[in-house]
């Protein structure tokens, strides 16, 4: 990882970001019509593509040739925080499946209230 001393953004070669944020490059959807930025890859010297980072609302700049990723200052923390929140939500939905009908919803609600207020 390389940090820009001026803007504090960071460049991650190939799979470096995946090593610390557990997101493989193939999860990034680099469509052929992806918006190109004015920034160029420091290795390939081609314009970077702007893509959505999975499970976040953060747009990152990616080289579709070498797989390098540029993160603006603060984006690493934002991605990390948003992905953790997403994983927490997914865990909640795994532990609390949606009821299939009203009767099941009422039973689940009553079960939660009994546990919450009766300390069972």
C-alpha positions in Angstrom: 0.0 0.0 0.0 1.2 3.5 -0.9 0.0 6.7 0.8 -0.1 10.0 -0.9 1.6 12.5 1.4 -0.6 15.4 0.1 -4.1 14.0 0.0 -3.7 11.0 2.4 -5.3 8.7 -0.2 -4.0 5.2 -0.7 -3.1 2.9 -3.6 -3.5 -0.8 -3.1 -1.8 -3.1 -5.6 -3.8 -6.1 -7.0 -5.1 -8.1 -4.0 -3.6 -6.0 -1.2 -6.9 -4.5 -0.2 -8.6 -7.9 -0.2 -6.0 -9.0 2.4 -7.1 -6.4 4.9 -10.8 -6.0 4.0 -11.7 -9.5 2.8 -13.1 -8.5 -0.5 -11.7 -10.1 -3.7 -11.2 -8.0 -6.8 -13.7 -10.2 -8.6 -16.4 -8.9 -6.3 -15.9 -5.4 -7.8 -18.2 -5.0 -10.8 -16.0 -3.2 -13.4 -18.5 -2.9 -16.2 -17.3 -1.8 -19.6 -19.3 1.3 -19.3 -17.9 2.2 -15.9 -17.2 5.9 -15.5 -13.6 6.7 -16.1 -11.9 9.2 -13.8 -9.2 11.7 -14.5 -6.8 9.7 -12.3 -4.5 7.2 -13.9 -3.1 4.0 -12.6 0.4 4.6 -11.3 1.5 1.2 -12.8 -0.4 0.9 -16.1 -1.0 4.6 -16.8 -4.6 4.0 -17.9 -7.6 5.9 -16.6 -9.1 4.3 -13.5 -12.8 3.1 -13.5 -15.1 4.3 -10.7 -17.0 1.4 -9.2 -19.2 0.8 -6.1 -17.4 -1.1 -3.4 -19.5 -4.2 -2.4 -21.8 -3.9 0.6 -21.1 -0.1 1.0 -22.1 3.2 -0.6 -18.5 4.0 -1.3 -17.2 4.5 -4.9 -13.6 3.5 -5.4 -11.2 3.9 -8.4 -10.0 0.7 -9.9 -7.6 -0.2 -12.6 -9.2 -2.8 -14.8 -5.9 -3.9 -16.2 -3.8 -4.6 -13.0 -6.5 -4.6 -10.4 -5.1 -1.8 -8.3 -7.5 0.2 -6.2 -7.3 3.9 -5.1 -9.0 4.9 -1.9 -9.5 8.6 -1.1 -8.7 9.7 2.4 -11.1 8.2 4.9 -12.6 5.7 2.5 -10.8 2.8 4.1 -12.4 3.4 7.5 -15.8 4.0 5.8 -15.6 0.8 3.9 -14.5 -1.2 6.9 -17.3 0.3 9.1 -20.1 -0.2 6.5 -19.1 -3.7 5.7 -19.1 -4.6 9.4 -22.6 -3.1 9.7 -23.7 -5.1 6.6 -22.3 -8.3 8.1 -24.1 -7.6 11.4 -27.4 -7.1 9.5 -26.9 -10.3 7.5 -26.2 -12.2 10.8 -29.3 -10.8 12.3 -31.5 -11.9 9.4 -29.9 -15.4 9.5 -30.7 -15.6 13.2 -34.2 -14.1 12.8 -35.7 -15.4 9.6 -38.7 -13.6 8.2 -42.1 -15.1 9.2 -44.0 -16.7 6.4 -47.4 -15.6 7.7 -49.1 -13.4 10.3 -49.5 -16.3 12.8 -45.7 -17.0 12.7 -45.0 -13.3 13.1 -47.1 -13.1 16.2 -45.5 -16.2 17.7 -42.0 -14.9 17.0 -43.0 -11.5 18.6 -44.4 -13.2 21.7 -41.3 -15.4 22.0 -39.1 -12.3 21.9 -41.2 -10.4 24.5 -41.2 -13.4 26.9 -37.4 -13.7 26.6 -36.9 -9.9 27.0 -39.3 -9.3 29.9 -39.3 -12.6 31.7 -35.6 -13.1 31.5 -36.0 -16.6 30.1 
